[in-house]
Amino acid sequence: MNRTELVDDVAMLLARTATAHHEAFIQVDGADDDWSLWYATYLQQPLSQRLGRHLSRIEIARGLVELNEDMLARRSDADWKQVYAEGLVDRYRAEPEERLSLYQFAACPFCARVRRVIEELNAPVELRDVFENPSFRDELIEARGRPTVPVLRCDAEGRSRWMPESADIIAYLRERFG
């Protein structure tokens, strides 16, 4: 499911939750100081399933309160369900599994810098030596048109993304695993 479909699905889930909340609190005209906890309890299982990771009720409640405060501060007249759905998806959606491979060779000083960071972060990156295995060099040339290393290959959802430049690779690894 792409992001747009997921946001629309979560918005519908929020609409059902709002209806259930209104029905539960109809005697007090919907007044509920602990609305975020009620919503979080109702949403925990279906939202966790849709976003692909376990969410605690506290995480959900905190996210709802922060989204509510943001919307009030902006005095937005946008559909709250759509705004909250976008916020919840962007905050809590599990990252797609990404397989990482570093195209490199032992004597390259730029590659050595990247390997040190991989080791320091204990990052799950396959090392592909382009001199020891000519097929790795061929893959690199086919994808990038030249055999320059280091290059990080990121495979996710049937697509490959190639990231050259040791400084960019290190920044990415620190952000992701640091």
C-alpha positions in Angstrom: 0.0 0.0 0.0 1.5 3.4 -1.0 1.5 6.4 1.4 -1.6 8.0 -0.1 -3.6 4.8 0.2 -2.4 4.3 3.7 -3.2 7.9 4.8 -6.7 7.5 3.4 -7.1 4.1 5.2 -5.9 5.6 8.5 -8.3 8.6 8.0 -11.2 6.2 7.6 -10.1 4.4 10.8 -10.0 7.8 12.6 -13.6 8.5 11.4 -14.8 5.2 12.8 -13.0 5.9 16.0 -14.6 9.3 16.3 -18.0 7.8 15.8 -17.4 5.2 18.4 -16.1 7.8 20.8 -19.1 10.0 20.2 -21.5 7.1 20.9 -19.6 6.2 24.1 -19.8 9.8 25.4 -23.2 10.8 24.0 -24.6 11.4 27.6 -22.0 14.2 28.2 -22.2 15.6 24.7 -18.8 14.1 23.7 -16.9 15.8 26.5 -13.9 13.8 27.5 -10.7 15.2 29.0 -8.9 11.9 28.3 -10.0 11.6 24.7 -6.5 10.9 23.5 -6.2 7.8 25.8 -9.6 6.6 24.7 -8.6 7.0 21.0 -5.2 5.3 21.6 -6.9 2.3 23.2 -9.3 2.0 20.4 -6.7 2.5 17.7 -3.7 0.5 19.1 -4.3 -2.8 17.4 -5.6 -1.6 13.9 -3.2 1.3 13.7 -0.2 -1.0 14.6 -1.2 -3.4 11.9 -1.6 -0.8 9.3 1.7 0.9 10.1 3.6 -2.3 10.3 5.0 -1.9 13.8 3.8 -2.2 17.4 2.7 1.1 18.8 2.0 1.6 22.5 -1.1 3.5 23.6 1.2 6.2 25.1 2.9 6.7 21.7 -0.4 7.0 20.0 -1.9 9.3 22.6 1.2 11.5 22.6 1.1 11.7 18.8 -2.7 12.6 18.8 -2.2 15.3 21.4 0.8 16.8 19.5 -1.2 16.7 16.2 -4.2 18.4 17.9 -2.0 21.1 19.3 -0.4 21.7 15.9 -3.7 21.9 14.2 -5.1 24.4 16.9 -2.0 26.5 16.6 -2.4 26.8 12.9 -6.1 27.4 13.2 -6.5 25.2 10.2 -9.9 24.4 8.8 -8.6 21.3 7.1 -10.3 17.9 7.7 -8.8 16.9 11.1 -9.0 13.2 10.2 -6.8 13.7 7.1 -4.3 15.9 8.9 -4.0 13.4 11.8 -3.8 10.4 9.4 -0.9 12.1 7.6 0.8 12.9 10.9 0.4 9.4 12.3 1.7 7.7 9.1 4.7 10.1 8.8 5.6 9.6 12.5 5.0 5.9 13.0 5.1 4.0 9.7 7.7 1.3 9.7 10.5 1.8 7.3 10.5 -0.7 4.4 13.1 -3.3 4.9 16.3 -2.1 3.1 19.2 -4.3 2.3 22.5 -2.4 2.2 25.6 -3.3 0.3 28.9 -1.3 0.2 30.9 -1.6 -3.0 34.5 -1.0 -2.0 38.0 -2.4 -1.9 40.5 -2.9 1.0 43.2 -0.3 0.0 40.8 2.6 -0.6 41.1 5.2 2.2 37.5 6.5 1.5 36.2 3.0 1.7 38.1 2.5 5.0 36.4 5.5 6.5 33.0 4.1 5.6 33.9 0.6 6.9 35.0 2.1 10.3 31.6 3.7 10.7 29.8 0.5 9.7 31.8 -1.3 12.4 31.3 1.4 14.9 27.5 1.4 14.4 27.3 -2.4 13.9 25.3 -1.6 10.8 24.0 -4.5 8.7 25.9 -3.7 5.5 27.3 -6.4 3.2 30.8 -5.5 2.0 31.3 -6.2 -1.7 35.0 -6.0 -2.7 35.1 -5.0 -6.4 38.7 -6.4 -6.8 38.1 -9.8 -5.1 34.8 -10.3 -7.0 34.7 -9.0 -10.6 30.9 -9.5 -10.8 30.5 -6.8 -8.1 32.6 -4.4 -10.2 30.5 -5.3 -13.2 27.3 -4.5 -11.2 28.7 -1.2 -10.2 29.7 -0.2 -13.8 26.3 -1.3 -15.1 24.4 0.8 -12.6 26.7 3.8 -12.4 28.7 3.8 -15.6 32.0 3.7 -13.7 33.8 1.6 -11.1 34.4 4.4 -8.6 34.1 3.4 -4.9 32.8 3.6 -2.2 29.1 3.3 -3.3 26.3 2.2 -1.0 23.5 0.2 -2.7 20.2 0.4 -0.9 17.6 -2.2 -2.1 14.0 -1.9 -0.9 10.6 -2.7 -2.4 12.1 -4.1 -5.6 14.2 -0.9 -6.3 17.9 -0.1 -6.0 19.2 3.3 -5.0 23.0 3.9 -5.4 24.7 6.4 -3.1 28.3 7.5 -3.9 30.6 9.7 -1.8 32.0 8.5 1.5 30.8 11.6 3.4 27.2 11.1 2.2 27.3 7.4 3.0 28.6 8.1 6.5 25.9 10.7 7.1 23.2 8.3 6.0 24.5 5.5 8.1 24.8 7.7 11.2 21.3 9.0 10.7 19.9 5.5 10.2 21.8 3.5 12.8 23.5 6.1 15.1 
